Amino acid sequence: MSLIKSISGIRGTIGGKAGDGLTPIDIVKFASAYGAWVLEKTNNPKVIIGRDARLSGEMVSGLVSATLQGMGIDVIDLGLSTTPTVEFAVPLEKAGGGIILTASHNPVQWNALKLLNDKGEFISDAEGKDILEKAEKEDFTFADVKKLGSYSQINDYIERHIQHVLELELVDVEAIKARNFKVVVDAVNSTGGIAVPMLLRALGVTEIEEMYCKPDGHFPHNPEPLPENLRDICLKLERGSYDLGIVVDPDVDRLAFINEDGSTFGEEYTLVAVADYVLSKNPGNTVSNLSSTRALRDVTGKRGGVYTASAVGEVNVVNQMKAVDAVIGGEGNGGIIYPTSHYGRDALVGIGLFLTHLANFGKSISRLRATYPSYHISKNKIELTPEIDVDNILLEIKKKYKSHPINDIDGVKIEFEKEWVHLRKSNTEPIIRIYSESESQATAEHLAKKLIADIKEVVNASMI
């Protein structure tokens, strides 16, 4: 069993003993700490909640709702929803915060509480630490019986969210409709199965092949939208006469596309393509995290803007976007953040912008992909054990490569002439991630293997 407490929320596997997994006791404890934080920060004790379709969602939702009510907080439950939909709803409902019940790309045995502030944005580092401290000290007080919070439901926020996408100036519904796209959707049997086909129909797409769009939480494959997990939809595109495939993760904040021939567009290039379109209409600056492709930097420079990198994590990307007044940004995992809409990764907004771009381009999606710089990222990881000193590993790697440009705002990123490698400890899983990029897949993989060997050498030396 695993339980990970971080500044962005609490994530764990369902079951086990309290403190080891995400048990009802842990859920209530952490929801109570968040509730206490909301009551301190706002005069409006109201919280929006929503969940993805994973099997534990209904149980977790009931516990969170009842706990917040017990704190004297009014709960508005969006039910089966998406992360960006909850983010979108928080300021519209003038709530003091929001909780999304989802473990995002993690497998079915995981669930999580992802925490939002009153702007519908992920809480800050300092706010997260405050909530963790409250949970640790059990620094919260429940309401008297006559001051309990209320519970209500709003069941049409996905529709409201979609209407918002349709009204975005850079989303051209008529252009999309005119292209008569034939689309395959893989929503991994979660809430994207509700939202994505609904959005496509609203955009005028009439031929939609739905794969794994029943929101019952039975994930048919690993839900992370990586190429090795998308064989079914790739095969359907390869064998059929479709224009593209659309893939989202369980909570619909990550977006990937499949080309008409069954090859992958590349989740790193979701942001690159959308940014290219946005910059063509509204020149400006861009931001992505340190683990994202340098293709965004290339596209931004070509359009006359300035690219900057942030630490990994949506809140870090958002903070950097605000600092440089970026017109578009996100993460290389297929996360699109479009400030004109809201400061959150939003696959629905991404679909509207991307399909408009593809419609105006007038050729196939594979031809569109070919217009962008071709980089290859190798994504690897090393499982952690308690005796491994991650900080020492990163320090030793920095020493070894001190002759190269190094960015250490988040782990260690080493720049080579045409390549880079980024090592960092995951915030959500007990692993070290090793991302490397080059113009050649073989070179990227070779670089990753070299750094993995370096890490093992450091670990072995520390065991002597």
TORFITI-890684 format. One record per atom (N, C-alpha, C): x, y, z. Coordinates in steps of 0.05 Angstrom, whole numbers, plus 5000, padded with zeros to 4 digits. Layout:
N
XYZ...
This chain:
464
501749765000500050005000501850255000500750474988502350714986500550954993501751145008500451395015502451615011501951804993503752024988502452284995503652425014502552685022504352895009503253074994504853284981503353544983504753754974503554024976501054054959500653884939498353904921495953734930496353564950494153394959495153134971493452944974494152684984493352474964495052284959494652084938495551814949493951604944494751344954493151124942493950874949492350644941490250594961487950504952485650464969486050214986485450245012485450015030487950015048488149795064490449765082489949905109492149935123492050065149492250365147490950505165491150805165494050895166494651085148497451185146499051035126498150795118499650645097498350675070495750675069494250705044492250935047490750985026488751195027486151075039486151065065483850945079481851165086479451085094477451285103478451465124480151365143481251535164483051745152484751675133486551865121484952075104482851985090481252165074479952375092478752285114477352465132479352655145481652555153483652725166484552945148485152875123486153075104484053265095481553165091479353345083478753535106479053455130478653625153480753855154483253785149485353985148484854185126484054085103483454275081481054455088479054335101476754485109477454705128479254645147480154845166481655065152483254995132484655195117482755385102480655265089478655425075477355625094476555525117475155695137476955925146479555885147481356105155481756305132481556215107482256385084479956535072477556455079475256575065472856615083471256815077468756855091466456705078467156555057465156405042465656105045464555975066465255695071463755515051464755505026463455345006465755214990465454954984467454804969466054644947467254654923466254494900467854234899466454004896467853754892466853624866468553454855467853304831469753064830469052854815470652614815470852494787472952344783473052184759471551924764471651734745469851504747471151264760473551294772474851054784473150924805473650674810471850504826471450604855473450734866473250834893472051114896471351234873470551514873468151574890466051404888463651454903464151444933465751254942466351224970467951464980470051544965471651774973470052024973468352064953466652304951464852324975463552104983461852115007463252195032465652085036467252155059468052445059468952545036469852825035467453015039465252955026462853135029461953145058461752915071460752905099462753045117465253015112467353145129467153445127466953545103466853835099464253945111462053805108459553895121459953905152461353705162461953695191463653925200465154045182466754285188465054545186462554515177460854745174461054875146462054715127462454805099460254705081459154875064457154795045458654655021457554435013458754274991457054284967458254354944456854324918458254104903456853884898457953644886457253644856459353644839458853624810458653344800459053154818458852864811461052784792460452614773462452534753463152784737465652854738466553104726469453074716470653294710473453304701474953504719477553474720479153664735478753944725479053994699478654274690475754374694473754204695471054294699470754394728471954244747471854334775473354604778475654624765477154874766475455104755474155054733472355254720470055334738469055144753466655194769467155354795469555324806470055444833469555744833470855904815470356194816467456264807466356114789463556174780461556144803462155944821460355904843461256064868463356224864464356394886464956224911466256004906466955814927469655884940470055784963472655824977474855634968474055434952476055244942474655014928476254814921475154584907476954344912475754104910477253854913476453674889478453594875478053404853478853124863477052934862477652664871478552494848481152484844482252344822485252294827486152064818489052014818490252054791488752204774489752274747490552034731493152004724494051794706494651534721494451534748495151294763493151064759493950814762492150584758489750584777487950404772485350394785485450374815487450254826487550224856488250484870489050684855489650944867487351134867487351324886485551554885486951784900485852024898487152254910485252484914486052664931484652924935486553134924485753264902487353484890485953744898487553924909486454154924486654414908484554574908484354824894483855054914484755294905484155534921481555664910480955904919478456024911478456134882480756124869480856194841480555944823480255714835480155464819482855374810484955474823487755394816488855224838490955064832492154894852493455074874493154974898494255124921497255154918498355354932501255414931502755224949505455244946507155084963506755144993506655404999506255475027503555395038501455415021498755335029498655025033499954885016500054595018501454505044503654635050505054575075503354635100501854855098500054925120497954705124496854605103494754395105495954135115498354065106499753825115500253845145501054085154501554125183498954095199496854215189494254185203493353895205493853745183493153455184494853305204497453365205499253225223498553285252497853535258497253615285494253575292492653495272489753475275488653735285489553955272488854225280486354315266484154205274481554275263479354225283477154375281474954355299472354325283470654135290468254095276465954265286463954305269461854495275459654375293458354555308456054465324453754375305451954225316449854105300448154305284447754535295446154735282447754905261450354845259452054995241453354815220452254575217453254395197452854505169454754435151454454535123452354385108451554505086449454385068450754225046449154065033450053905010448153944987449254014964447554034940449053934916447653884894448853774870448253964846450153984828449754114802450753914781448953834764449553614746450153694717450253954711450654034684453154204679455154174697457554344694459254264670459254014662460653944638459554084614456854104613455554244591456354544592456354664616457154944618460054984609461754794617464554804609464854794579463354614566463454584537462554844524460354964534459355214522461555424524463055424546465255614549467355574527467955324522469955264501468955364474466455324468465255404442465455714439465355854461465256144460468056274459470156114462472856224460473356334432474556564431474956704405476556534385478556384395480256234377479255954371476855884380475655634373473555694351474155584327472455634304470655394298468255394308466455174305465755124276465355334261464655294233466855164217469355244222471655124208471854834215471454764240471554484248469354324235466954434236464654294224465054244194466254444180466654424151468654204144470454134162472353924155471253644157468953604170467653344172469653134183470953194205472853014216471552754225472952534220472152274231474152214254473052194278474752184302474251934319476451824329476251604348477151714375475651644396476151744423476651514442478951524457479551334478479551494504477451444521477251594546477651414570478851184567479651004588477450944608474950944598472550884614472351064639473051314635472651514657471051744646471151974660469352184654469852324627472152274615472552374588470652244568469652004576467651874559464952024558464552194578462152364578462852624563465152744571465753024563466753044534468552864525469752894499467752854476466252634476464252604454462252834454461452924478459553154480460753404467463253454473464653684462464853664432465653424422465953384393463353434378461153334389458553374377457853674376458453814398457954104399459654254379462054144372463854264353463054194324460954034321460053964294461253714283462653554300463653294291461453094294460752964271458552774272459352484271461752434261462752154260464752104282463851984304465451944328465351644335467651524335467951244344468851244373467151154391467751164419469050904429471450914438472850694450473150744480472250564496472650584525471550854535469150904528467851154536465551114557465350874568463350814588464650884615463551094629464851184654464351004678465350754676464850564698467350514715469650644708472050614724473650364719472750194700474349954694476250024671478650114679480550204659481449964642481149984615481849754598484849734593486349934600489249934598490450134618493050134621494250334638493250614629492250774648490851024639492751244632495351214635497151434627497351434596496851664583496651664554499351664540500951444545503451414532503151214509504951224489504651054465504250754472505750654492505650364498502950284509501350484518498650424529496350474510497050554485495050644466494850464441495650214444495750034421493049994408490949974424488249924413487350144395487550394404486550614387488450654363491050604367492850624344492250424323491550184331490849974312488250044298486250154312483750234299484250454278485950644284486550854265488050734241489850554246491450434225489650274205487550144216485849974200483450114188482850354199480350494190480950734173478850874167479051114151478251364168479751404189479251624207481251854203480552084212482352314209484252344232483352264256485152284279483852134303485552084323484551974348485152174370483452174391483752344414483752174439485752214455486052064480486252254504484852194525485052354550485552154573486552264595486952104619484452104635484251964658481751944673480452204682482052414687480752664696480852884675481752814651481452984628483053244630485453234641487253464640489653404623489953164613492053094594490853014568492153084546491053054519493152954500492452744485494352634465492752574440494152594417492852544391494252314377492652174360493651954343493252044314495252004298495152074270493351884254492651974230490751814214491851544206494451504207495651244200496151074224495351154248495751004272498251064287499951234276502251324291501451534311503151574331502451774352503452054344501852254349502652524345504752604364504652484388506652544409505452734430505152644455503852814475505453064480508053054476509753294478508953504458507853414435507253604413504353704414502753604433500153714438500354014444502054074464502454354471503854514449505754394436507254534414505354624393503554444384501654504362499654714371498554684395496554874404497855154408500255154419501655404423502255544396503055384377503655494350501155634339498855514342496355634333495755894348495855874375495156114392497156344385499656274383501656484377501356614350500256454331499756564304497556774305495856754324493656954327494157164348495757084368496257264391499157234400501057354387503857324394504457394423506257244435506957294463508857084474508957064500510856884513509656614520511356414524510356144531511956034554510855834567512155704590511455404589513455234594512954954600514954874621514654634631516454554653519154444642520954394660523654314652523854054637521753884641521753614629520453614602519653844591518253864566520053914542519153844519520753864495521654154489524054174477525054434469523654534444522054374432520554464408518854704414517754724439516154954445517855214445520255194454522155414453522555504424522955304406523455364378521055504365518655394370516255514359515755794369516255824395515756094407517656294396520256224393522156404381521456474353520556284338519756334310517456524308515756524328513456704328514056974342516557014350517357264362516957284392516357064405515957074434518356974449518156974476520256874493519256634509520856424509520156184523521756174549520356094571521756034596520755774607522555644624521955384636521355424665519555254676518955264704519654994717519454984743519554724756517154554748517454294751515254114744512954154764510454124754508154164770506454394760503854344759502054544747502154814761502354804787502355064802504955224795507155084790509655214783509455334755508255184737507855284709506155534710503955514725502055744726503355994738504955954759506256184771508256314752509656154736511556264717510056394694507756284685506156404664505256674673504356704697503456964707505757164708508157064716510457234719511357354692511057204671512057294644509757374626507257364637504857424621504657254596504956994600504856804578502056784566501856764540499256734527498356444525500256264528499755974527501955834542501355604553503455454568502355184575503855044591502954774599505254594605504754334602506754134607506853934584509253814581509653634558508153374560506653334582505053084584502353124572502053324555499453364541497653564556498853714574497253904590497354184578494954284570494654554558493554744578494954964583493955184600493655434583491155514580490555744563489255964581490856164589489856364608487256504600486756534574484256664565481856504576482256244580480156074592480356064622482455944632483055934660485855814664486955854688489655754694489555474704488955284686489055004693489354844667490554604670490854424646488054334638487454364613484654314604484654184577484053924576483953774551481653864533479453954545477154044528477854304513479054484527480054734513482154654492483854474500485954384481484754264456482654104458481353984435480154194417478754394429477654604413479654764397481954834410484054984397485454814376486054564382487554394364485854334339483354264342481654204319481354444301481154684313481054924297483654954280485954914294488554924280488654724257487854474262487954274242486054334219483654434226481754504205482854724187484054924199485155144183487655054167489154864178491454764164490654634138488454484138487354384113488554114103490454014117491653754109491453564133492753334130492453124151493953194176493253064198494553114223497553034222498152824207500952744205502652954190501353084171502753304156503153544175501253594192501553804212503853744230503953494240506153424258508853464244509053404218511553424204512553714201510853914207511654194205513254284229513354124250514754204275517454074278519254194293521854074297521553794309523353624300523053334308525053274330524053264355525653174377524452924389526052774403525152524414525852514444523852454461524252444490524152154499526052074515526051814528525251864557523051724566522051764593522551504609524151524629524851294645524451354675524551144691524251184720525750964735526451034759527750844777526150824803525350584811523750554836525550624859524450754879525850834903525450634926527450594942527150444967527950634989527050585014527450775036530350855041532250665035535050725042536350905021535050964999536351124978536151424985538451554985538551844991538451994964536052084957535752214931537352474929537352634951538752884950541752834945542852624957545752564952546152484923544252334912544552254884544652494866542852684870542752914853545253084857546253104881548653254887551053134872551352874873553552744860553352764829550952754819550652784790551453064781550653264797551453544792554453574791555853444810558753454811559953324786558853104778559952954755559753114729557553264727557053414701557353714705559053804724559254084730560354254707561554134687562554284664560354354644557954254648555654304630553654494644552054644628550054814640548054644656547454724681545754574698543554754710541054664710538854804722537954624746537954734770537254574793534854684808533054824795530754924808528754704815529054474801527354244806528953994798530253874818532053654811534553754797535353614777537753694762537253654732537453874717537253864688539953944676541053764660543653804648543353854618544454074608544254144580546854064566546453924544548753854526548354024500550053974481549854144457547154124443546153884438543653844425541753664441542453604466540953434482540653544510538853434525538653494554537653254569538153244595537053034612536153164638533853074648532753184672532152964692533352984716532952794737531352934760529252804769527752924791526152704806525752754831524052574847521152644842519552444836516652494831515252584856513352774852511652864874509352674880508752494862506352334864506952034866509351944861510051664862512851624874513351394886516051344898518151274877518751464860520651404838522351654832524651604818526151824806525551804776524752034765524252044736526752134722527352014699529652084683528552144655528452394647527552474621529952574605530152494580532352584563531152644535532452834521531452914495533752954476533352864451535352904430533852904403535252984382534152964355533852674346535152494360535052204354533952054378532051874373530951704394533151534407534851424390536951254400538851414418539551654411541251824427539951894453537351954452535852024477535851784496535451544485535351304502538151244513540151284496542951234505543651424528542851674525543451874546542051794572539551704570538051624594539451384607540251194591541650954602544251034616545651234604548151324616547651444643545551614646544951734672543851534692542351334682541451124700543850964711545750914694548250784703549750954724549851214719551051394738549651394765546951384764545451384789546051124804546050894790546550644803549350634815551250764802553950774812554050934838552551154840552451314864551051144887548951014880547450854900549350634911550650494893552450274901554650374918555750604911557950714927557050784955554550874958553450954984552950715002552750474989552050235004554650095016556950195006559450065015560150155043
